[in-house]
Amino acid sequence: MLTKLAAGKNLKAMESKAAYFITSDDDFIAANRAREIFEELSKDALDEMSKEVIDGASQKAEDAEEAVLQTLQAAATPPLFGGRKFVWLRNANFFGDSKILKNAGVAAALGKLAEYLKTLSADSAAVVISASPVDRRSKIFKEFAALGGAEDYQSKDPVSACVGVIEAEIKNLGVRFDPGAAETLASIVAGNPRMCAQEARKLAAYANFSGTISQRDVADMVPIFGESDFFDITNAFYSGDLDAALAVLKRYFFANKKASARPIISAIQKQNSILIQLRALMDSGEISKTQGQQPKGAIEAAGAKYAEIFKNCEEKTPYNVFSQNAWYAGAKLAPIAAGTTLKKLMDCQMQIARAFEELLSPDATDETVMRNFFVRAMA
């Protein structure tokens, strides 16, 4: 299961394929990846007439059937001046569990296209299909997924998926993100891929399309969007004000009727793991217990002392506080750790585990689980 875009994936190794079936639970992720493939494959096209993009967004079965048959015809029609033909059926929204997919005409058209793609020579054409949503149980999905160039992007963690979108977006913008900056951006926009791409482009422009974007740049430049109360919830949880935290929680679920509690609890779990480590460093005298920002170099000095322990843990992870951005850990998280106790943070970890278990109950609602979790952990 892929959890984020394969940004920078070796497309040259894929050029021998005739068909690419790109799917995701998010239409932006599917389209973004498909566009990347289509543009890379068609960059050496002999002329613009060798490239054809067909809109697959369909409101009714007749539209879907027409789009599929048009794709088939485009792939079967050689370019006027020879060479390879490049076809992209984008935004195909009829591979989901819907009446359109079950329509006899659509099913027949998709069957014809699938059979044609199985025998299509990669030397004559390349067909890219981007689809979302998809019904992975359906026979037609499995048939297209069996094609050589299939990529399915599933993600239970919207923040991780967005990080992939950001990495793909900035690849050609002349900038790079500091460790943790992409995750911060993804959290602020509540795991919305479109907003991630849009804000990444704005940040690149702010940096004059050169240099490095830091977590602080992200925090200063990216506004808190309405649906990103997700980010506010995490902050409210550690504020110590239960009534205010519950109000933020209520507003979030009111504005987002289908919101999931899982990514919020995951974000709190990750932050809590870092806070436990910071509090342990404070209790052992390695860093200051000050309620304000840590002295410059304090986190780095502690990291150097324990470098041997974490020498094989270079990847950014909440289980290694020294893999985090030092400024963010010292300025934003350390004051939170200073305002609580190690026991309270450890008790919070137990409540997090309980909340995850409660989400498995068929009778539980996400909002109720979150509310009960807040009351238990913040009491």
Residue, then its C-alpha position, 0 to 999 in steps of 0.5 A: m500500500l502506497t501512502k504518498l506520491a512517488a515523487g521523482k519516481n524513475l519514469k524512464a524505466m516506465e517508458s516501455k509500458a503502454a498503459y498507466f492506471i493511476t488511482s487514489d482515494d483523493d482525486f487531486i493525488a491521482a491527477n497530480r501523479a498522472r500529470e507527472i507521468f503524462e508530461e514526462l512521457s510526452k515531452d519528446a512528442l513530435d507535435e502537439m497533435s500526438k497528445e490528447v487529453i480527455d476529460g473523464a469527469s461524468q455526471k451520467a452513464e452516457d458521459a462516461e461511456e463517451a469518454v471511454l470510447q473516445t479514449l479508445q479511439a484516440a489510442a487507436t488513431p496514429p499521429l498524422f506525422g508518425g511517432r508515438k501517441f500519448v493519451w490521458l483520460r483524466n478525472a475518471n470518476f466512474f470507477g467507484d461503487s456507483k450506478i455509472l460503473k454498473n451501467a451495461g454500456v459503461a461496463a462494455a466500453l471499459g471492457k473493450l478499452a481494457e482488452y485493447l490496452k492489454t495488446l497495445s504496443a508501447d512503441s505506438a502509444a501510451v495511455v494514462i488513466s487517472a481515476s478517483p474514487v475507485d471501488r477496489r473490489s470491482k472486477i473492472f478495477k482489478e482488470f485495469a489494476a493488472l495493467g503493467g503501469a498501475e499505481d494505487y495511492q491509498s492513505k489512512d493518514p492524510v498528512s502523510a499523503c500531503v507530504g508526498v504532494i508537497e515533495a512532488e510540487i516543489k521538485n521543480l520550483g527551486v526550493r527545498f523544505d527543512p525536515g518537518a516543514a512539509e509535515t507542518l504545512a500538511s497539518i495546518v491545511a488539515g491534510n487537504p492535497r489541493m491546499c498543500a500544493q497551492e501553499a507550497r507554490k506560495l512559499a516557493a514564491y515567497a522564497n524567490f524560488s531558491g533556498t530552504i523553507s523552514q518550519r517557522d516560514v510555514a507557521d508565519m506564512v500559511p494561514i489557518f484555514g477553516e477546516s484546519d481546526f485540526f491544527d487548533i485542536t492539537n494546540a487546544f488539547y495542551s492548553g489546559d483549558l478543557d472548556a475551550a478545547l471542547a469548544v474547538l472540538k465541537r466547532y471542528f466536527f460541526a464544520n466537517k460532518k464526515a471528519s475522522a478522529r483518527p488523524i487528530i489522535s495520531a497527531i496528538q500521539k506523535q506530539n505527546s511522544i516528543l513531549i515525553q522525551l523533552r520532559a525527561l530531558m528536563d527532569s534529568g537536568e539536560i535542558s531547562k525547565t523554563q516555561g519559555q523558549q529554550p536557550k540557543g543551542a540547548i536542544e542541539a547540545a543534548g542531541a550531541k550528548y546522546a548521538e551515539i544512542f540515536k546513531n542509526c535513527e537518522e529518519k525524522t520520527p516522533y520517537n527521537v526528539f533530536s530528529q525534530n527541528a531544534w528551533y521548533a522543539g525548543a521554542k514551541l514544544a519545550p514550554i508545553a513540556a515544562g508546564t506538565t509532568l512526566k506522569k501526566l504525559m505518560d497517562c495521556q499515552m494510555q488514554i490515546a491507546r484507549a481512544f484508538e480502541e474505542l474507534l473500533s466500536p461500531d457504535a462509537t462516533d468519532e466526535t464522542v470518542m474525541r470528547n471522552f478522550f479530551v475529558r479523561a486526559m485533560a481532567 
